[in-house]
Amino acid sequence: MKQSAKRYSPLQSAFLGGAIVTTAAVSVFGPVWCRSVHAALQDSPKAIVDQVWQLVNREYVDGSFNNQDWIAARKTLLKSNYTSREQAYTAIRQTLKKLGDPYTRFMDPQDYQSLTSQTSGEVSGIGIRMEVNPQTQLLTVVEALENSPALKAGIKAGDVILAIEGKSTKNMKIEDASELIRGKVGTSINLSLGRATQKAFDVKLTRSTIEVPTVSYTLRKEGTRQVGYIRLREFSAHAAEQMQRAIRQLNVSNVDGFVLDLRGNPGGLLNASIEIARMWIPQGSIVRTEDRKGGSELTKANNTALTNRPLVVLVDGNSASASEILTGALKDNKRATVVGSKTFGKALVQSVHELADGSGIAITIAHYYTPEGTDINHKGITPDIEVDLTASQERQLASDPRLLGTNQDPHYARALSILSNNNFASGEQNQVSRNSVVLPKP
């Protein structure tokens, strides 16, 4: 599998998050098509149907197609008459379902656009994070992103969004508000805002392309020591450069150790996980992929690590795919101690193709293994130290994300104890007493 391909991944849920390879453009008709078939299907819903079949036939990781007669499937697909693209889409989904692989999936144009906008790490909008305030039930600004139209216009955390383009936000869902705020770069939007210190006021903003921050970091003073806490939400196209900035800035602050939080991270771009692993691991293997023909590719570190300070990684059951590639590399190379609960268990790589009508398909093309050759599919990665949160603790952290990475966060508290017990010995803490400190499940 070529590492130079641009990589995307669906991030809507942990089940669909993952390590993805995508092509920027695909010809409508594969080279195996004969000209007569090409002419018969051009400008027909059948063109999309057969394009999907050709791509799966060429790339799918299981050459037996889940013991399906894939040639017969094509004949069935092409003998049907489709009066609309929706009928063709339904037929495609039904056929793909027979592969028994939830990660090989068809996306209509809207879903495909949503996927690419998320994984690109960029959005068109004004650059704010919003929430429905749990106390007031009002649509509230959580953050105005760096270099965004919102920040430049003076919008602040805590501002209440009263109306969007004159439409009241009372009882409005976050998804609906986001849909109204998004739009083409260069177009304008009007917001009515409320702020505790002044009367309601209107702001007119011009939408622009915003780089979505997927990495957040902070310097924590823990007793006499300094800890760099980094949270990575997803492996988007900008994740690696954001991670690089975070590590370098914390290095400047002379941190004694790091805590890398991958909890709830559903995965993302394969290349991003490799680049980030190389920031922590100076030498050694990162991941091995294997395609349906048995072709294997081993990716290694390249002596470009940014730090050798002690590292603890936090994971949970929603840390999936690209998160597991990074976790597996750090664990197997004894570069980090892994704390939390067992990860999701997705060891499959997908390619994503845009189709002729703007729809798309994700196809499982390879299986990956950790540096020690472990297959984590459906198994996950067991942390060095298992700390399963109680239902009450999970609810508390979910209701107030500000508690993440504080002493009220049991996983983070455990990470601090590991770093403290090992005296923040540079590069050494990862190799001590792994088994002796493993906690049993409660």
C-alpha positions in Angstrom: 0.0 0.0 0.0 1.6 3.3 -1.0 2.1 5.7 1.8 2.0 8.7 -0.6 -1.7 8.5 -1.2 -3.8 11.2 0.5 -5.7 9.7 3.4 -9.2 10.2 4.7 -11.4 8.5 7.2 -15.0 8.6 8.3 -15.2 10.0 11.8 -18.9 10.0 12.6 -18.5 7.2 15.1 -16.0 4.9 16.7 -17.4 2.1 14.6 -16.7 3.8 11.4 -13.6 5.8 12.4 -10.4 4.3 11.1 -7.3 4.3 9.1 -8.2 5.3 5.6 -6.5 5.7 2.2 -8.3 7.7 -0.4 -7.9 8.7 -4.0 -8.5 12.4 -4.9 -10.1 11.5 -8.2 -11.2 8.2 -9.9 -12.1 7.7 -13.5 -15.8 6.9 -13.9 -15.0 3.6 -15.8 -12.3 1.1 -14.9 -9.9 -0.1 -17.6 -11.5 -3.5 -17.6 -14.7 -2.1 -19.1 -15.2 -2.8 -22.8 -16.3 0.1 -24.9 -19.8 -1.2 -25.5 -20.6 -1.5 -21.8 -19.1 2.0 -21.4 -21.5 3.4 -24.0 -24.5 1.6 -22.6 -24.0 2.8 -19.0 -22.8 6.3 -19.5 -25.1 8.9 -17.9 -27.1 6.1 -16.3 -27.5 5.2 -12.6 -26.0 2.0 -13.7 -22.7 3.8 -14.2 -22.4 4.4 -10.5 -23.5 0.8 -9.7 -20.8 -0.7 -11.9 -18.1 1.8 -10.8 -18.7 0.6 -7.3 -18.5 -3.0 -8.4 -15.3 -2.5 -10.3 -13.6 -0.7 -7.3 -14.6 -3.4 -4.9 -13.6 -6.1 -7.3 -10.1 -4.6 -7.7 -9.4 -3.6 -4.0 -11.4 -5.5 -1.4 -9.2 -7.2 1.1 -11.1 -10.5 1.0 -10.5 -12.1 -2.4 -13.4 -14.5 -1.8 -15.8 -11.6 -1.2 -17.1 -13.3 1.9 -17.7 -16.4 -0.2 -20.0 -14.5 -2.5 -20.1 -14.9 -6.3 -19.0 -11.4 -7.1 -19.3 -11.9 -10.9 -22.9 -13.0 -10.4 -23.5 -10.0 -8.2 -22.5 -7.7 -11.1 -24.9 -9.4 -13.5 -27.7 -9.0 -11.0 -26.9 -5.3 -10.5 -26.7 -4.5 -14.2 -29.8 -6.4 -15.3 -32.0 -4.2 -13.0 -33.5 -1.0 -14.3 -33.1 2.0 -12.0 -35.5 4.9 -12.5 -33.5 7.1 -10.0 -30.1 7.3 -8.4 -31.8 6.5 -5.0 -32.8 3.1 -6.4 -29.2 2.5 -7.5 -27.9 3.6 -4.2 -30.2 1.1 -2.4 -29.0 -1.7 -4.7 -25.4 -0.8 -4.0 -25.9 -0.8 -0.3 -27.7 -4.2 -0.4 -24.9 -5.7 -2.4 -22.2 -4.4 -0.2 -24.0 -5.7 2.9 -23.4 -9.2 1.6 -19.6 -8.7 2.2 -20.3 -8.7 5.9 -18.0 -5.8 6.4 -19.5 -2.6 8.1 -16.4 -0.6 7.0 -17.0 -1.1 3.3 -19.8 1.3 2.7 -21.5 3.5 0.2 -22.1 7.2 0.9 -24.5 9.5 -1.0 -23.1 12.9 -2.0 -24.2 14.6 1.2 -22.6 11.9 3.4 -19.4 11.9 1.3 -19.1 15.7 1.5 -19.6 15.5 5.2 -16.8 12.9 5.5 -14.3 14.9 3.4 -15.0 18.1 5.2 -14.5 16.5 8.6 -11.3 14.6 7.7 -9.7 17.5 5.9 -9.5 19.3 9.2 -11.1 22.3 7.7 -14.6 23.8 7.6 -16.3 26.7 5.9 -17.8 28.9 8.5 -17.1 31.5 11.2 -15.0 29.4 13.6 -16.9 28.8 16.8 -17.6 25.8 19.0 -21.1 25.7 20.4 -23.1 23.9 23.1 -26.5 23.9 24.5 -25.7 25.2 28.0 -26.9 22.5 30.4 -28.1 25.0 33.0 -29.7 27.6 30.8 -30.6 25.4 27.8 -29.4 28.3 25.6 -27.2 27.9 22.5 -23.8 29.2 23.8 -20.4 29.8 22.4 -17.8 27.6 24.0 -14.8 28.9 22.0 -14.0 31.2 19.1 -11.2 29.5 17.2 -7.8 31.1 16.5 -7.7 33.3 13.4 -11.4 32.9 12.8 -13.9 35.5 11.7 -15.7 35.0 15.0 -12.6 35.8 17.1 -11.7 38.8 14.9 -15.3 40.1 15.4 -14.9 39.9 19.2 -17.2 36.9 19.8 -16.3 35.4 23.2 -16.8 32.2 25.1 -20.1 32.5 27.0 -21.9 34.6 24.4 -25.4 33.3 23.8 -26.5 32.9 20.2 -30.0 34.3 20.2 -30.7 34.1 16.4 -29.0 33.0 13.2 -30.1 35.0 10.1 -33.1 36.2 12.1 -34.2 32.7 13.1 -34.5 32.2 16.8 -32.3 29.5 18.3 -34.7 28.7 21.1 -35.0 24.9 21.3 -32.7 24.6 18.3 -30.4 21.6 18.1 -26.6 22.0 17.7 -26.8 20.1 14.3 -29.4 22.5 13.0 -27.5 25.6 14.2 -24.3 24.3 12.6 -26.1 23.7 9.3 -27.3 27.3 9.3 -23.9 28.7 10.1 -21.9 26.8 7.5 -21.8 28.1 4.0 -19.6 29.0 1.1 -16.4 30.9 1.7 -17.0 34.6 1.2 -20.7 34.7 2.0 -22.0 36.6 4.9 -24.1 35.6 8.0 -25.8 37.6 10.7 -25.9 36.6 14.3 -27.8 38.1 17.2 -25.8 37.6 20.4 -26.4 38.1 24.1 -23.7 38.9 26.6 -23.9 39.3 30.4 -22.3 42.7 30.4 -24.3 44.4 27.7 -27.6 44.4 25.7 -28.2 42.0 22.9 -26.3 43.0 19.7 -25.9 41.9 16.1 -22.7 40.8 14.4 -22.2 40.4 10.6 -19.5 38.0 9.7 -18.0 36.7 6.4 -17.5 32.9 6.2 -14.0 31.7 5.6 -12.0 28.4 5.6 -11.2 27.5 9.2 -8.6 25.0 10.3 -10.3 22.9 13.0 -8.1 22.3 16.1 -8.0 18.6 16.9 -5.1 19.0 19.3 -5.4 20.9 22.6 -2.6 21.1 25.2 -1.8 22.7 28.5 1.1 22.9 30.9 0.1 21.5 34.3 1.9 22.2 37.5 1.8 19.0 39.5 3.6 19.6 42.8 7.2 20.4 42.0 7.0 19.0 38.5 5.5 20.1 35.2 3.4 17.9 33.0 2.4 18.5 29.4 -1.2 17.3 28.9 -2.1 16.8 25.2 -5.5 15.8 24.0 -5.9 14.5 20.4 -9.6 14.3 19.3 -9.1 12.9 15.8 -6.4 12.2 13.2 -7.4 14.9 10.7 -5.2 16.3 7.9 -3.9 19.0 10.3 -3.4 16.7 13.3 0.3 16.1 12.8 1.3 19.7 12.4 -0.9 20.6 15.4 0.7 17.8 17.5 4.2 19.0 16.5 3.4 22.6 17.7 2.1 21.2 21.0 5.1 19.1 21.7 7.6 21.8 20.8 5.8 24.4 22.9 5.7 22.1 25.9 9.4 21.3 25.4 10.1 25.0 25.5 8.4 25.0 28.9 10.7 22.2 30.1 8.0 19.7 31.0 9.1 16.7 33.0 6.7 14.3 31.3 3.7 14.0 29.0 0.2 12.7 29.2 -1.3 12.0 25.7 -5.1 11.6 25.8 -6.6 9.5 23.0 -9.9 8.7 24.8 -12.9 8.9 22.6 -10.7 9.4 19.5 -12.4 7.3 16.7 -9.4 7.3 14.4 -8.7 9.1 11.2 -6.0 9.4 8.6 -3.4 6.6 8.5 -0.6 8.9 7.6 -1.4 11.3 10.5 -1.0 8.4 13.0 2.3 7.4 11.4 3.6 11.0 11.5 2.6 11.5 15.1 4.1 8.2 16.2 7.4 9.3 14.7 7.3 12.4 16.9 7.5 10.1 20.0 9.4 7.1 18.8 13.0 7.6 17.6 13.6 4.0 16.2 11.5 0.9 15.7 8.5 -0.3 13.8 5.2 1.6 13.8 2.7 -0.6 11.9 2.6 -3.4 9.3 -0.2 -3.6 6.7 -1.1 -6.6 4.6 -3.3 -6.6 1.5 -5.4 -9.5 0.0 -2.5 -10.8 -2.0 -0.4 -11.1 1.0 1.7 -8.0 0.1 3.1 -6.6 3.3 4.5 -3.1 4.1 6.3 -2.2 7.3 6.4 1.4 8.4 9.2 2.5 10.8 10.3 5.4 12.8 12.9 7.6 11.2 14.9 9.2 14.0 12.8 12.4 14.0 11.4 12.1 17.5 10.8 15.5 19.2 11.2 14.4 22.8 12.4 11.5 24.9 10.6 12.6 28.1 8.4 10.0 29.9 5.0 9.5 28.3 1.6 8.0 29.5 -1.2 7.4 27.0 -4.8 7.4 28.0 -7.3 5.2 26.1 -10.8 3.8 26.3 -13.3 1.7 24.4 -13.8 4.5 21.9 -10.2 4.8 21.0 -10.2 3.2 17.6 -8.2 2.4 14.5 -5.7 5.2 13.9 -5.7 5.7 17.7 -4.9 2.0 18.1 -2.1 2.2 15.5 -0.4 5.0 17.6 -1.1 3.3 20.9 0.2 -0.1 19.6 3.4 1.5 18.3 4.0 3.3 21.6 3.3 0.3 23.7 5.2 -2.3 21.7 8.2 0.0 21.5 8.0 0.5 25.3 7.9 4.2 24.7 4.8 4.8 26.8 2.7 3.3 29.6 -0.9 2.9 28.4 -3.6 3.6 31.0 -7.4 3.2 30.8 -9.7 0.6 29.4 -9.4 -1.8 26.4 -9.6 0.0 23.0 -12.2 -0.6 20.4 -10.4 -3.2 18.2 -10.4 -2.1 14.5 -7.4 -3.3 12.5 -8.6 -2.6 9.0 -7.6 0.0 6.5 -10.0 1.5 4.0 -9.6 3.4 0.7 -12.1 6.1 0.0 -13.1 7.0 -3.6 -15.2 9.8 -4.9 -17.6 8.5 -7.6 -18.8 10.2 -10.7 -21.9 11.9 -9.2 -20.3 13.1 -6.1 -21.2 10.1 -4.0 -18.4 8.0 -2.5 -17.4 4.5 -1.3 -15.1 3.3 1.5 -13.5 -0.1 0.8 -11.5 -2.2 3.2 -8.2 -2.9 1.4 -5.8 -4.1 4.1 -5.3 -5.5 7.6 -2.8 -3.9 10.0 -0.7 -5.4 12.8 1.1 -3.8 15.7 5.0 -3.8 15.7 5.0 -7.1 17.7 2.7 -8.6 15.0 -0.4 -8.5 17.2 -3.8 -8.6 15.4 -6.1 -6.4 17.5 -9.2 -6.7 15.3 -12.3 -7.3 17.4 -9.9 -7.6 20.4 -8.5 -4.1 21.0 -5.4 -3.2 23.0 -5.3 -4.0 26.6 -3.7 -1.1 28.6 -0.6 -1.8 30.7 -2.7 -0.5 33.6 -6.4 -1.1 33.3 -8.6 1.5 35.1 -12.2 1.1 34.2 -14.4 4.1 35.1 -17.6 3.6 37.0 -20.9 4.7 35.3 -20.9 7.7 37.7 -17.4 8.8 36.8 -18.2 8.5 33.1 -21.3 10.6 33.5 -19.3 13.2 35.4 -16.6 13.6 32.8 -19.1 13.6 29.9 -21.2 16.3 31.5 -18.2 18.5 32.2 -15.3 18.0 29.8 -13.3 20.6 31.7 -12.6 17.8 34.2 -10.6 15.9 31.7 -6.9 16.0 32.4 -7.4 17.1 36.0 -7.1 15.3 39.3 -10.9 14.7 39.2 -10.2 12.5 36.1 -9.3 9.0 37.4 -7.2 8.1 34.3 -5.2 11.3 34.5 -4.7 10.9 38.2 -3.3 7.4 37.6 -1.0 8.7 34.9 0.4 11.3 37.4 1.1 8.5 39.9 3.0 6.6 37.2 5.1 9.6 36.3 5.8 10.5 39.9 6.7 6.9 40.9 9.2 6.8 38.2 10.7 10.1 39.1 10.2 11.4 35.6 13.4 9.6 34.6 13.9 10.7 31.0 13.0 7.9 28.6 13.2 5.2 31.3 9.7 5.2 32.9 8.2 3.2 30.1 10.3 0.1 30.9 9.7 -0.4 34.6 7.4 -3.0 36.3 4.7 -3.1 33.7 3.1 -6.2 35.2 3.6 -5.3 38.8 1.5 -2.2 38.5 -1.4 -3.6 36.4 -4.7 -3.1 38.3 -7.4 -5.8 38.1 -10.7 -4.9 36.7 -13.2 -3.8 39.4 
